[in-house]
Amino acid sequence: MADTPAPGSIPGGDIVDALFRALDQLGHGVLVKEVASGRYERANEAAARLLLQPGQTWSGAADAELFDAAQAVALRAADQQAVAQPVGVRAEHRLELGGERREFVTWRQVVDAGHGARLVSVWQDVTEVRRKDAQLQTALAQLEEQQKANDALRRDVQDNQVRDSVSGLYHRAHFEEQLRREADLSSREQREFALVAVAIDNLDEILRVHGAEACERVVEALGRLLRANTRAMDSPCRLGGDRFIVLLSGVGLATAHSRMEQLRRQCAQHIVPYNGQQIPFTVCMGISSFPHTAGVVDELMRSADRALSSAREKGGNRIALASIQFVPAH
């Protein structure tokens, strides 16, 4: 039961009683505390249901008599803040009541009763609302994680369709599509691009000495280096075995040579660990460019291959440039 109103506690008793009843119907607790003494004078039924333990009563009680020490300190601090703010103060409290953690939103405001200030506080239990909100946030986070996992899986599936599983480079079909697009774009805009044919030197010897898995580790290493030395608009591809090819978008022979020379040096300095052994490897490359060494895609591929063959014949671990076409003047 709520405490019996103290006669003359707050002027306008009929209005206060109506307020108490209205907030009771909403399930909101209302408390009236004497500011000077810090003791409660009055409470509605909802306040007793929400905040009191069996056998407790509001009348004449202080926070320290109704709540544990930490809770009483927090309530007292909120009261002091409200006393210092004549426009009222909103606060939130988490209280352990009957072995359960409850969450409340409160509004406190000082009222001048003519015979001493009174602090009126309205309490709303938001435990279930917060719990449902937390459950919703958890569910949304799980959905977001699932969506990310689905997106990652879809990207993996797409990558498996266009990328070699060992090197991580594009398959030939995807590369050829990119090459056709680059050739069309370069023809329209009259710009250059380069093709680089790449081969691992002496991969057969690595296979003979170390085995097939060691060869895969070397291919993986070259794939990583190729991806690190190319841009998003470039297209590195594994043709199969020890053969690779790279489309360098929008660059000519000189720039392509400079960039690929850096890659060649990195490969020569790279060591592939395998079964406690260290496997070195080198590469050779042949570079052709559009339109200077060839004006059509098929011939561009062949000129890169011829340059690669030249580099291999000279012992590997080197770069050869395709011959530039000279068109006689008429």
Solvent accessible surface area in square Angstrom, and as a share of the most:
residue,aa,sasa,rsa
1,M,200,0.89
2,A,25,0.20
3,D,21,0.11
4,T,117,0.68
5,P,60,0.38
6,A,41,0.32
7,P,135,0.85
8,G,59,0.56
9,S,9,0.06
10,I,21,0.11
11,P,83,0.52
12,G,44,0.42
13,G,35,0.33
14,D,121,0.63
15,I,135,0.68
16,V,19,0.11
17,D,43,0.22
18,A,47,0.36
19,L,81,0.40
20,F,14,0.06
21,R,147,0.54
22,A,51,0.39
23,L,22,0.11
24,D,32,0.16
25,Q,162,0.72
26,L,120,0.60
27,G,31,0.30
28,H,38,0.17
29,G,0,0.00
30,V,0,0.00
31,L,3,0.01
32,V,1,0.00
33,K,8,0.03
34,E,51,0.23
35,V,36,0.20
36,A,98,0.76
37,S,58,0.37
38,G,9,0.09
39,R,95,0.35
40,Y,10,0.04
41,E,33,0.15
42,R,22,0.08
43,A,2,0.02
44,N,4,0.02
45,E,57,0.26
46,A,0,0.00
47,A,0,0.00
48,A,17,0.13
49,R,159,0.58
50,L,42,0.21
51,L,1,0.01
52,L,27,0.13
53,Q,62,0.27
54,P,135,0.85
55,G,88,0.84
56,Q,56,0.25
57,T,72,0.42
58,W,1,0.00
59,S,68,0.44
60,G,40,0.39
61,A,8,0.06
62,A,21,0.16
63,D,10,0.05
64,A,78,0.60
65,E,102,0.46
66,L,20,0.10
67,F,16,0.07
68,D,76,0.40
69,A,80,0.62
70,A,78,0.61
71,Q,19,0.09
72,A,9,0.07
73,V,105,0.60
74,A,48,0.37
75,L,2,0.01
76,R,103,0.38
77,A,55,0.43
78,A,9,0.07
79,D,6,0.03
80,Q,103,0.46
81,Q,101,0.45
82,A,0,0.00
83,V,70,0.40
84,A,74,0.57
85,Q,82,0.37
86,P,102,0.64
87,V,113,0.65
88,G,8,0.08
89,V,16,0.09
90,R,135,0.49
91,A,19,0.15
92,E,73,0.33
93,H,13,0.06
94,R,128,0.47
95,L,3,0.02
96,E,90,0.40
97,L,21,0.10
98,G,67,0.64
99,G,81,0.78
100,E,73,0.33
101,R,131,0.48
102,R,50,0.18
103,E,35,0.16
104,F,1,0.00
105,V,23,0.13
106,T,2,0.01
107,W,111,0.39
108,R,5,0.02
109,Q,67,0.30
110,V,42,0.24
111,V,55,0.32
112,D,118,0.61
113,A,3,0.02
114,G,72,0.69
115,H,102,0.46
116,G,34,0.33
117,A,40,0.31
118,R,13,0.05
119,L,7,0.03
120,V,24,0.14
121,S,7,0.05
122,V,37,0.21
123,W,3,0.01
124,Q,74,0.33
125,D,38,0.20
126,V,12,0.07
127,T,7,0.04
128,E,82,0.37
129,V,98,0.56
130,R,70,0.26
131,R,98,0.36
132,K,134,0.57
133,D,66,0.34
134,A,55,0.43
135,Q,112,0.50
136,L,96,0.48
137,Q,98,0.43
138,T,72,0.42
139,A,43,0.33
140,L,87,0.43
141,A,52,0.40
142,Q,115,0.51
143,L,116,0.58
144,E,97,0.43
145,E,105,0.47
146,Q,100,0.44
147,Q,93,0.41
148,K,108,0.46
149,A,54,0.42
150,N,60,0.31
151,D,34,0.18
152,A,38,0.30
153,L,114,0.57
154,R,120,0.44
155,R,135,0.49
156,D,78,0.41
157,V,70,0.41
158,Q,95,0.42
159,D,59,0.30
160,N,104,0.54
161,Q,129,0.57
162,V,45,0.26
163,R,66,0.24
164,D,22,0.11
165,S,109,0.70
166,V,36,0.21
167,S,2,0.01
168,G,19,0.19
169,L,0,0.00
170,Y,37,0.14
171,H,66,0.29
172,R,114,0.41
173,A,78,0.60
174,H,43,0.19
175,F,0,0.00
176,E,59,0.27
177,E,61,0.27
178,Q,47,0.21
179,L,4,0.02
180,R,134,0.49
181,R,147,0.54
182,E,17,0.08
183,A,9,0.07
184,D,81,0.42
185,L,54,0.27
186,S,1,0.00
187,S,66,0.42
188,R,172,0.63
189,E,102,0.46
190,Q,166,0.74
191,R,78,0.29
192,E,57,0.26
193,F,0,0.00
194,A,0,0.00
195,L,0,0.00
196,V,0,0.00
197,A,0,0.00
198,V,0,0.00
199,A,0,0.00
200,I,0,0.00
201,D,15,0.08
202,N,113,0.58
203,L,23,0.11
204,D,119,0.61
205,E,79,0.36
206,I,17,0.09
207,L,86,0.43
208,R,174,0.64
209,V,83,0.48
210,H,45,0.20
211,G,25,0.24
212,A,68,0.53
213,E,96,0.43
214,A,0,0.00
215,C,15,0.09
216,E,76,0.34
217,R,63,0.23
218,V,0,0.00
219,V,3,0.02
220,E,47,0.21
221,A,0,0.00
222,L,0,0.00
223,G,0,0.00
224,R,122,0.45
225,L,26,0.13
226,L,0,0.00
227,R,99,0.36
228,A,84,0.65
229,N,25,0.13
230,T,20,0.12
231,R,93,0.34
232,A,109,0.85
233,M,112,0.50
234,D,5,0.03
235,S,3,0.02
236,P,9,0.05
237,C,0,0.00
238,R,46,0.17
239,L,43,0.22
240,G,35,0.34
241,G,46,0.44
242,D,31,0.16
243,R,66,0.24
244,F,0,0.00
245,I,1,0.01
246,V,0,0.00
247,L,3,0.01
248,L,0,0.00
249,S,9,0.06
250,G,40,0.39
251,V,16,0.09
252,G,11,0.11
253,L,22,0.11
254,A,85,0.66
255,T,65,0.38
256,A,0,0.00
257,H,64,0.29
258,S,72,0.47
259,R,49,0.18
260,M,0,0.00
261,E,34,0.15
262,Q,99,0.44
263,L,0,0.00
264,R,37,0.14
265,R,134,0.49
266,Q,58,0.26
267,C,0,0.00
268,A,40,0.31
269,Q,142,0.63
270,H,56,0.25
271,I,75,0.38
272,V,6,0.04
273,P,102,0.64
274,Y,33,0.13
275,N,119,0.61
276,G,88,0.85
277,Q,89,0.40
278,Q,136,0.60
279,I,2,0.01
280,P,83,0.52
281,F,7,0.03
282,T,38,0.22
283,V,0,0.00
284,C,0,0.00
285,M,0,0.00
286,G,0,0.00
287,I,0,0.00
288,S,0,0.00
289,S,0,0.00
290,F,15,0.06
291,P,61,0.38
292,H,79,0.35
293,T,5,0.03
294,A,0,0.00
295,G,44,0.42
296,V,94,0.54
297,V,37,0.21
298,D,91,0.47
299,E,39,0.18
300,L,0,0.00
301,M,27,0.12
302,R,125,0.46
303,S,5,0.03
304,A,0,0.00
305,D,53,0.27
306,R,137,0.50
307,A,6,0.05
308,L,3,0.02
309,S,53,0.34
310,S,37,0.24
311,A,0,0.00
312,R,98,0.36
313,E,146,0.65
314,K,129,0.55
315,G,67,0.64
316,G,5,0.05
317,N,58,0.30
318,R,98,0.36
319,I,27,0.14
320,A,16,0.13
321,L,86,0.43
322,A,10,0.08
323,S,98,0.63
324,I,82,0.42
325,Q,100,0.44
326,F,181,0.75
327,V,126,0.73
328,P,102,0.64
329,A,105,0.82
330,H,219,0.98
